[in-house]
Amino acid sequence: MNDALHVESHLQSSEVLRDIVIGMSDGLTVPFALAAGLSGAVDSTHVVVIAGIAEIAAGSIAMGLGGYLAGKTEQDHYASELKREYYEVDKFPEKEREEVREFFESIGLSDTLQQAAVAEIAKDKDGWVEFMMQYELKLEKPDPKRAQKSAVNIGLSYIVGGIIPLSPYFFTVNPYDGLQWSVVLTLICLFIFGFFKSRMTGVNPWSGALKVTLIGAVAAGAAFAVARLFGAH
């Protein structure tokens, strides 16, 4: 009983962490690149701040909506497969019994135990269908509130990530000064974020941190260079 509770908690935590990673990853990178680009094209930090806030608002909504739709798709897929499995159990019970037997055969049960296990599972149609969903289709029942939770987690993470590269511009007058502080602060945060993200996913944390930092730096550098190039004409 305790093991089951532990696994469920672990799965929920993994989903929240995944949402945070998705939101923070884009939240740190996109507003950073936007602010860097604007810093090469305008003379006022006020413009950078206003544009940055607008981007964070739009980006958090878009990312949150993406998380919501992904969660709804997962729920719809599960519901569709559940309906199909009930249909197959009703219309093709012998075929479904054989699939259950083959599962127990694959894990090494004797013929006698296979038949006994099949007979026991087939007594309860709901339990039978749940068994097929989990062990034949490898589908776990999604949290009915997963879509809403994912939208909130990703959206808020994007906002937190986006505020970091934008924050120096609140305290500077010259966009170049804001950019310098933004680069230092954001690259440090990208490195820390990449380190823990890589540890969580089993990748070498140091190389992962460097890759994430490099991606952010290249994106910001490219945006700044393009803004300067077109601003010069």
C-alpha positions as CSV (number, residue, x, y, z in Angstrom):
1,M,0.0,0.0,0.0
2,N,2.8,2.4,0.9
3,D,4.7,1.5,-2.3
4,A,1.6,2.3,-4.4
5,L,1.2,5.7,-2.7
6,H,4.9,6.4,-3.2
7,V,4.8,5.7,-7.0
8,E,1.7,7.9,-7.5
9,S,3.4,10.8,-5.7
10,H,6.5,10.3,-7.8
11,L,4.5,10.4,-11.0
12,Q,2.7,13.6,-10.0
13,S,5.9,15.2,-9.1
14,S,7.5,14.2,-12.4
15,E,4.6,15.8,-14.3
16,V,4.9,19.1,-12.4
17,L,8.7,19.2,-12.9
18,R,8.2,18.5,-16.6
19,D,5.8,21.5,-16.8
20,I,8.2,23.7,-15.0
21,V,11.1,22.7,-17.3
22,I,9.0,23.4,-20.4
23,G,7.8,26.8,-19.1
24,M,11.2,27.9,-17.7
25,S,13.1,26.8,-20.8
26,D,11.2,29.1,-23.2
27,G,10.6,31.7,-20.5
28,L,14.3,32.3,-20.0
29,T,15.3,32.1,-23.7
30,V,12.6,33.9,-25.7
31,P,12.3,37.2,-23.7
32,F,16.1,37.2,-23.3
33,A,16.5,37.1,-27.1
34,L,13.8,39.8,-27.6
35,A,15.3,42.1,-25.0
36,A,18.7,41.7,-26.6
37,G,17.4,42.4,-30.0
38,L,15.5,45.5,-28.9
39,S,18.6,46.7,-27.1
40,G,20.4,46.9,-30.4
41,A,17.6,48.8,-32.1
42,V,16.2,51.3,-29.6
43,D,17.5,53.9,-27.2
44,S,15.0,53.6,-24.4
45,T,14.8,50.9,-21.8
46,H,11.1,51.8,-21.5
47,V,10.5,50.4,-24.9
48,V,12.3,47.2,-24.0
49,V,10.4,46.8,-20.8
50,I,7.0,47.4,-22.4
51,A,7.8,45.0,-25.3
52,G,9.2,42.4,-22.9
53,I,6.1,42.5,-20.6
54,A,3.9,42.1,-23.7
55,E,5.9,39.2,-24.9
56,I,5.8,37.5,-21.5
57,A,2.1,37.9,-21.3
58,A,1.5,36.6,-24.8
59,G,4.1,33.8,-24.4
60,S,2.8,32.6,-21.1
61,I,-0.8,32.4,-22.5
62,A,0.4,30.6,-25.6
63,M,2.6,28.1,-23.6
64,G,-0.2,27.5,-21.1
65,L,-2.7,26.9,-23.8
66,G,-0.3,24.5,-25.4
67,G,0.0,22.6,-22.1
68,Y,-3.7,22.5,-21.7
69,L,-4.3,21.2,-25.2
70,A,-1.6,18.5,-24.7
71,G,-3.3,17.4,-21.5
72,K,-6.7,17.3,-23.2
73,T,-5.3,15.3,-26.0
74,E,-3.9,12.8,-23.5
75,Q,-7.3,12.5,-21.8
76,D,-9.2,12.2,-25.1
77,H,-6.8,9.5,-26.3
78,Y,-7.3,7.5,-23.1
79,A,-11.1,7.9,-23.3
80,S,-11.1,6.7,-26.9
81,E,-8.9,3.6,-26.1
82,L,-11.0,2.8,-23.1
83,K,-14.2,2.9,-25.2
84,R,-12.6,0.6,-27.7
85,E,-11.4,-1.8,-25.1
86,Y,-14.9,-2.1,-23.6
87,Y,-16.2,-2.8,-27.1
88,E,-13.6,-5.5,-27.7
89,V,-14.3,-7.2,-24.3
90,D,-18.0,-7.3,-25.1
91,K,-17.8,-8.4,-28.7
92,F,-14.6,-10.5,-28.8
93,P,-14.2,-11.9,-25.2
94,E,-12.3,-15.0,-26.3
95,K,-9.7,-13.0,-28.1
96,E,-9.3,-10.7,-25.1
97,R,-9.0,-13.7,-22.8
98,E,-6.3,-15.1,-25.0
99,E,-4.4,-11.7,-24.9
100,V,-4.6,-11.8,-21.1
101,R,-3.3,-15.4,-21.1
102,E,-0.4,-14.4,-23.3
103,F,0.5,-11.7,-20.9
104,F,0.8,-14.1,-18.0
105,E,2.6,-16.6,-20.2
106,S,5.2,-13.8,-21.0
107,I,6.0,-13.3,-17.3
108,G,6.5,-17.1,-16.7
109,L,3.3,-18.4,-15.1
110,S,2.5,-22.0,-15.6
111,D,-0.5,-23.1,-17.8
112,T,-2.6,-23.8,-14.8
113,L,-1.9,-20.4,-13.2
114,Q,-2.5,-18.7,-16.6
115,Q,-6.0,-20.1,-16.9
116,A,-6.8,-19.4,-13.3
117,A,-5.6,-15.8,-13.6
118,V,-7.6,-15.3,-16.8
119,A,-10.8,-16.7,-15.2
120,E,-10.3,-14.4,-12.2
121,I,-9.8,-11.2,-14.2
122,A,-12.7,-12.0,-16.5
123,K,-15.1,-12.0,-13.6
124,D,-15.2,-8.2,-13.4
125,K,-15.5,-6.4,-16.8
126,D,-14.3,-3.1,-15.4
127,G,-11.3,-4.6,-13.8
128,W,-10.6,-6.6,-17.0
129,V,-10.7,-3.5,-19.1
130,E,-8.5,-1.6,-16.7
131,F,-6.0,-4.5,-16.8
132,M,-5.9,-4.4,-20.6
133,M,-5.5,-0.7,-20.7
134,Q,-2.5,-0.9,-18.3
135,Y,-0.7,-4.0,-19.4
136,E,-1.7,-4.4,-23.1
137,L,-1.9,-0.7,-24.2
138,K,0.6,0.6,-21.5
139,L,-1.8,3.5,-20.8
140,E,-2.2,5.0,-17.3
141,K,-5.4,6.8,-16.4
142,P,-4.7,10.5,-16.6
143,D,-5.5,13.0,-13.9
144,P,-8.8,14.6,-15.0
145,K,-7.5,18.0,-13.9
146,R,-4.1,17.4,-15.6
147,A,-4.8,19.8,-18.5
148,Q,-5.7,22.7,-16.2
149,K,-2.8,22.1,-13.9
150,S,-0.4,21.8,-16.8
151,A,-1.6,25.1,-18.2
152,V,-1.1,26.9,-14.9
153,N,2.3,25.3,-14.2
154,I,3.7,26.1,-17.6
155,G,2.3,29.6,-17.8
156,L,3.6,30.6,-14.4
157,S,7.0,29.1,-15.1
158,Y,7.2,31.0,-18.3
159,I,6.4,34.3,-16.5
160,V,9.1,33.6,-13.8
161,G,11.6,32.7,-16.4
162,G,10.8,35.7,-18.6
163,I,11.1,38.2,-15.7
164,I,14.7,37.2,-15.1
165,P,16.2,38.6,-18.3
166,L,13.9,41.6,-18.3
167,S,14.4,42.7,-14.7
168,P,17.7,44.6,-15.2
169,Y,16.0,47.0,-17.6
170,F,13.7,48.2,-14.8
171,F,16.8,49.7,-13.0
172,T,18.8,51.1,-16.0
173,V,18.3,54.0,-18.3
174,N,20.5,52.9,-21.2
175,P,19.5,49.7,-23.0
176,Y,23.1,48.7,-23.3
177,D,23.6,48.8,-19.6
178,G,20.4,46.8,-19.1
179,L,21.6,44.3,-21.7
180,Q,25.0,43.8,-20.0
181,W,23.3,43.0,-16.6
182,S,20.7,40.9,-18.4
183,V,23.3,38.8,-20.1
184,V,25.2,38.1,-16.9
185,L,22.0,37.3,-14.9
186,T,20.3,35.2,-17.6
187,L,23.4,33.2,-18.5
188,I,23.9,32.3,-14.8
189,C,20.3,31.3,-14.5
190,L,20.4,29.3,-17.8
191,F,23.5,27.5,-16.5
192,I,21.8,26.6,-13.2
193,F,18.6,25.7,-14.9
194,G,20.4,23.5,-17.5
195,F,22.4,21.8,-14.7
196,F,19.3,20.7,-12.7
197,K,17.3,19.9,-15.9
198,S,20.1,17.6,-17.0
199,R,20.4,15.9,-13.7
200,M,16.6,15.3,-13.7
201,T,16.7,13.7,-17.1
202,G,19.8,11.6,-16.5
203,V,22.1,13.6,-18.8
204,N,25.6,14.8,-17.8
205,P,24.7,18.0,-15.8
206,W,27.8,19.9,-16.8
207,S,27.5,19.3,-20.5
208,G,23.7,19.9,-20.3
209,A,24.2,23.2,-18.5
210,L,26.7,24.4,-21.1
211,K,24.4,23.4,-24.0
212,V,21.4,25.3,-22.5
213,T,23.6,28.3,-21.7
214,L,25.0,28.3,-25.2
215,I,21.6,28.1,-26.9
216,G,20.4,31.1,-24.9
217,A,23.6,33.1,-25.7
218,V,23.4,32.3,-29.4
219,A,19.7,33.2,-29.6
220,A,20.3,36.5,-27.8
221,G,23.4,37.3,-29.9
222,A,21.6,36.6,-33.1
223,A,18.7,38.8,-32.2
224,F,21.0,41.6,-31.2
225,A,23.1,41.3,-34.4
226,V,20.0,41.3,-36.6
227,A,18.6,44.3,-34.8
228,R,21.9,46.2,-35.2
229,L,22.1,45.2,-38.9
230,F,18.7,46.4,-39.8
231,G,18.8,49.4,-37.5
232,A,21.9,50.6,-39.3
233,H,19.9,51.0,-42.6
